[in-house]
């Protein structure tokens, strides 16, 4: 039986934290390409353009944004499958069917879908990765929360839904927030939180995250320096810290939580 870990660039990947997290884990395993899904049916090439590269032999190469599937050695007791791609621009149901058929052929039983979202959170507080599933069977098996989100969704949400409709799969999502005021740059702090939660859920041990932890600390220090240079950002960060402290406090009442949520909605409206 195998475990698949998947992330898709685009709407589900604030600060590239989700795709970077999956790549960080996969790059430290002995993997090899086993399959791919052609981008020709699914991508808008005006958004995700192919890349031209010069090979070491001088030959020009065209790299398409295909979805790549890599796996650890087939003889491993618990094979790991890594899925890297961009969020499809069209035909999502067909894309999900094609990917799930490949994962079934690789004997995958659990699918961990990784996402990152822009949120009103301060960069000064630890990032937290949250695991949820729409399947009661998966929640009971892994002791994770319910996925009760309502609203627009991306390929991560659609793929989890489609996978959990099949008895053979256990699908769950792992999400972590990226501070929206620094969401345009890579976010190693959020990436680290995702790596730690995903490896825990996948039963991966011995992964060295010291390099990533160093990058996360440097990133936090860099954002600290930028915030100090801008009084408006510094004041905004303080307000986010205060809101987070209120929500995290054991003494927080339902009324206080409601007020904080109302303030959040007003900020979103502005």
Secondary structure as UniProt FT lines:
FT   STRAND          2..9
FT   TURN            11..12
FT   HELIX           14..16
FT   HELIX           17..27
FT   STRAND          31..37
FT   HELIX           39..41
FT   TURN            45..47
FT   STRAND          51..54
FT   TURN            56..57
FT   STRAND          60..63
FT   STRAND          67..72
FT   TURN            74..75
FT   STRAND          79..86
FT   HELIX           92..105
FT   TURN            106..107
FT   STRAND          108..119
FT   TURN            123..124
FT   STRAND          129..133
FT   HELIX           136..142
FT   STRAND          145..146
FT   HELIX           155..164
FT   TURN            167..168
FT   STRAND          170..179
FT   HELIX           180..182
FT   TURN            183..184
FT   HELIX           188..202
FT   HELIX           210..229
FT   HELIX           231..248
FT   TURN            250..251
FT   HELIX           254..269
//
